[in-house]
Amino acid sequence: MNVTGHTRRPASIRDVATAAGVSYQTVSRVINGHPSVKPTTRDRVLAAIDELGFRRNATALALASGRSRAVTVLTANTTHYGYASILQGIEEAARAASYAVGIGVLESADEAAVTAEVQRAADAGGGLVVIAYDPAGVRALSAVPSELPVVGVVETPASPPGGDRPWVWTDDREAAYQATRHLLSLGHETVHYVAIPSSTRRTSARTSGWQQALKEAGAPEPRPVQGSWGPAGGHAAGLELARNPAVTAILCGNDDLALGVLRALHEAGRSVPGDVSVAGFDDAPHSAYLTPSLTTVRLDFTGLGRAAFALLHGVVEEDAQIAPHPVSVPELVVRESSGPPPAGA
């Protein structure tokens, strides 16, 4: 205990490097007895180790080498379908490569809280994958020290990022475009949209794809209804839309929102797809078993997680062929919840 009564955290390899005025790679070389270190530098590092009480454990060595067979995933959510499926893909790919996987939960988007979680992940050793679908994730991705190997799982970028940004993403813009085009092709005058939150911009890629399809068709563009991530947000949005008899087609930002919308339309006495067509997004496992079964767009989040790990592995191994890239082509899955508008609509 220190004089304030708080437990001191153990010294990290970065603390030693700072105290000795060297890089953490140099500290690693000293710990491992590498012959390339100058005697004066070695003495300075050993003195810092003794002064700070640094314990030469495997985790610290892994951080120093940058080649630990471990990866930490930083995420603000572990239960929503997209997040959970990405985690599954990372774990599957890491296990196949004999890597261990840890999870750091970003409980807040507060700068101090995010910085502390990033530091804990860095101290754990190995590489990082950051799921940046929300403000906390976006802040964490930008807070990772430049010397650490990191891959970001991000929203569809507005334009292709440079090669210095090892990111992966799904083509949300194309997915929303396909779903909206499908509903318009059934004869609906327009398509209303219940949006999920966007982490990085006022207009998300999903919203942009919806807008593009409406514009090309010369269809009116209704004001998007802002939802959340879950069914409760979809239910509230569905009740609002159900009061408007002109609404005959609704695209939802994910399948959980669509679940809430379907319930709201049922409560309002509006049948699906007889009165209103509904389409979701993601093709979550429950989508095929709703009544009616849900038309949606399939995105391979598990494959996205596997791709994120593969890219991180390339970063760690310093593979010159690394490039940020979208993963998988969206697939429209037509089921029972979409159909033509009611006669006379």
N, C-alpha and C positions, 0 to 999 in steps of 0.2 A: 504493500500500500504506500502511496506517496503522501505528502503532508496534507493534501486536500481530502484524503480519505477515498480517492478513486483508484481502482486497480489499473496499473500501467499495462499497456499492451506490450507484448514481446517485441523486441527490436526486429525489424525486417532487414532483408539484404539491401533494400534501398536506403534504410537508415544508415547502415554501415558505409555504403557507397558515398552518401552525402557527407558523413563525418570525415571520411578519408579523402574526399575530393576526387573520387574516381568514378568510373561507370560501374553499374552492377555486374557487367560482364567481367571486369577486372577482379571484382570481389570473388566471383565464381572461380576464376583461374587460381587465385590465391588459395581458396578453400580446397581446390582439387590438386594443388601442388604443381601447377603448370610451370614449366621452366622458362617461359617467355616473359615472366614478370620481373621487373627490375628489383633488386634487393631493397632499395629505399622505399619503393612503392609497396612491396610486400610487408615491410615493417610497419608502414603507416596503416595498412589495412588490418594487420593483426592487432595493432594497438587499438584501433576503433572497435574491433570485435570484442576485445577484452573489456574496453571501457563501457560498451553498451550491453554487455552480457549476451551477445548474439549466440543463439544455439544453432549449430550447423545441421539442420534437419533436412530431410529429403524434399520437403515442399520449397524451402528456400533455394535449394540447388536447382530445382525444376524451374523456378522463376528466373534464376540467373541464366540458365542455358537457353531458355526459350524453346526447348524441344521436349518438354514434359509430355508424356502420353496422357494428357488430361485436357479437358475443355470445360469452361464454366459458361453457362447460358444466363444472361441477364434479361429478365422479362418482368413486366408489370402484372402479368396474368398467366395462370397455368391451367385454367379451366375452360375458357371459351374455345370453341372448336378449332379455329385457325391456330391459335397459340399452342393448344395441346397437341395438335397434329404436327406442327413444326418441331416441338420438343420430341415427339415420337420419332420423327425422321432423323433428328440429330443423334438420338440415343442409338437407333438401329445402326447408323453408319459408323458411329464411334465404337460401338461394341465390336463390329466387324473388323475394325482397325486396331482393336485392343487398347482403346482409349477409355479412360474413366470420365464420367460426366457429372458435373455439379450444377446446381441451380441457385442463382442469386435473385431473390424477389425484390423488385423495385416497389416499395410500399408507398412512395410519394414521389411527385415530380419536383419537390423542393430541391434546390441546387445542392445544399449541404448533404441531404439524405442520399441523393444520387451519387455525389462524389464519394461519400463514405462507402457505398455499396460497390462502386467501381474499384476503389482501393482494396476492399476485402477480396474481390475477385482477382485482382492483380497479385495480391500477396499469396493467393492460393496456388499460383503457378499455372503454367500452360497457356493455352489460347482462350480467347473470348468470342462468343457469338452473342450479339445484342439483337433482340427482337424489338424493332423500333416502329411499332404500330401506334404509339401513343406518346404524349408529351414526355413522360418519364423515360421511355426507351430512346427517344430522339436525343434527349439531353445526355443520357448515359453514353450513347454512341459517340457524341462529340467530346465527351469527357475522358475517353480512354487515352492514356498516354501514347504518344506516337511510336514509341519503341516496342509496344506490345502487339503481338499478332491478334487481329480482330477482324471479324466479318459481321456486316450488318444485314439483317433481314428487314427490308424497308418497303414502304408503300411504293407503287409504281412511280418512278421519277418523272418529272415534267420533261426532262431531256436526258439522253444517255450520259451517265457520269463518267468522269475520267478514270483512267486505269489505276489511279492512286486510291480509289475508293472500292475496296472489295465488298461489293453488295450483291445480294440476290433479291429477286422480287417476282411476283406473279403479274400477269398483264391484266390488271383490273379494268383498265379502260376498254380493252377489246371485249372483255367478258360482259360488262354493262351494255356495251354497244350491241352485242349479239342478243342479249335478253330483251332489250328495248325493241330492236328490229323484229324479233319474233312476235311480240305483243302487237305491234303496229301492223304486221302482216296479216293478223287475224281480223283486222277491220276496225280496231279501236281508233278513235279520233286522236287521242293522246295517251300518254302513260304518266301516271303520278309516281313520285319517288319518295320513299322513306329512307333517309340517309343514316349511315353510321357515322360516328365522329371521325374527323380527319386529323391526323397528328401533325401534319407538316404544312398544310396550306388551306386557304379558305375554301377552295374547290378541289375535292379529292378526284383521283383518277376515275373512280366509279361514277361520280357525278358527271365528270367530263364525257365519259362514254355514253351515258344516258342523254346528255345534251346534244352530242354530235348526231346520234340517231334521230332525235326529234327534228333537229335542224335540217338534216338531209331529206327528211320526209315532209318538210314544210308543216310540221305539227306544232300546235301551241305548246309552250313550255310552262307548265305549272310551277308554282313555288315549291321547292322541295320541303318535305316535312322532316324536321330533325328528330331522329330517334336516338337510341342509345345502342348498346351492344346486345341487349337481351330481350326476351319476350315482353316484359312489362312495357318497355319503350315502344315496341311494335303495337301492343294493345292500345296504348294511349293514342298513337298516331292513327291506328285503324278506326277508332271511335270518331276521331275528327274527320277522316275522309269519308266514313260511312254516312255522315250527315249530308253529304253533297251527292244528289242523285246523278250528277253528270260524271261522276267517277266510275269508270268501267274497267280500268286496268291499273294495277299497282305493282311497281318493281320495288323490292325491299333490299336494303344493303347487305343483309345476310339472312340465313334461314331462320335464325332465332327471332329476328324481327318479323319475318313472315308468319311464324307460328302465332305471335301475338296479334297480327293483323287478321289472320283467319278467325281467331276467336272473337275479335271485335266485330267483324262482319257477320258472324253467326248470331251474336247477341243483338245486332241491329236488324236482323231478319233479311239480310242480303245474301243470296246464295252464291257459292263459288263452284264452278265458273259461270253459272247462269246469269247472274247480275254483274259480277265483278271477277275479272281474271287477276290472279296473283302469281308473281314469280319471285323466287328467292335468289340466293347467292351463296355459293360454297359447296352445295350438295353434302350437307352434314348427314350422318347416318340415319337420323330420324325422318329425313325429308321424304323418303320413299314410302313411309308407313303412316303418314298423316291421312286424314280423310277430309278433302280429297288429297291424293298424293301430290307433292309439290313440284311444279316446274321450277327449275333452278339452273345455275351455271356451275359446272364442276371445276374446282381448282385443286390442284395436287399439292396441298400443304405439306404432306408427309415427304413428298419428293423435294419440296422446297427446303425442308430441314436437312435432308440428305445432301442436297447441293450445297447448303451453307457449310456443312462439315467438310465436304470435299474441297471447297474453296479455302477454308481455314487450314486444312491439311497442306494445301499447296502453298499458302502463305508461310506456314511454319517451315516447310521444306525449301522455301525460296524458289518455287517453280516459276520460271520466266514466262510461262504460257498463261498465267492467271489473267482473267478479265472479268469485270462485273457483267452480269447477264440476267435476263429474265428466265424463268423456269416454267416449262410446260405451256401448252396451248389450251385456253379455256374451252370447255366442251358444253354446249347447250344440251340440257336433259329435259325433254318435254314430257310432262306427266298430265295428271287430270285437272290441275288447278288453273289451266289456261285454255281459253276458248274464244269464240267470236262474241262480240258485244250483244246484248239483248236486242231484240227487234225494236226498231223505233228509237233506239238510244241516240 
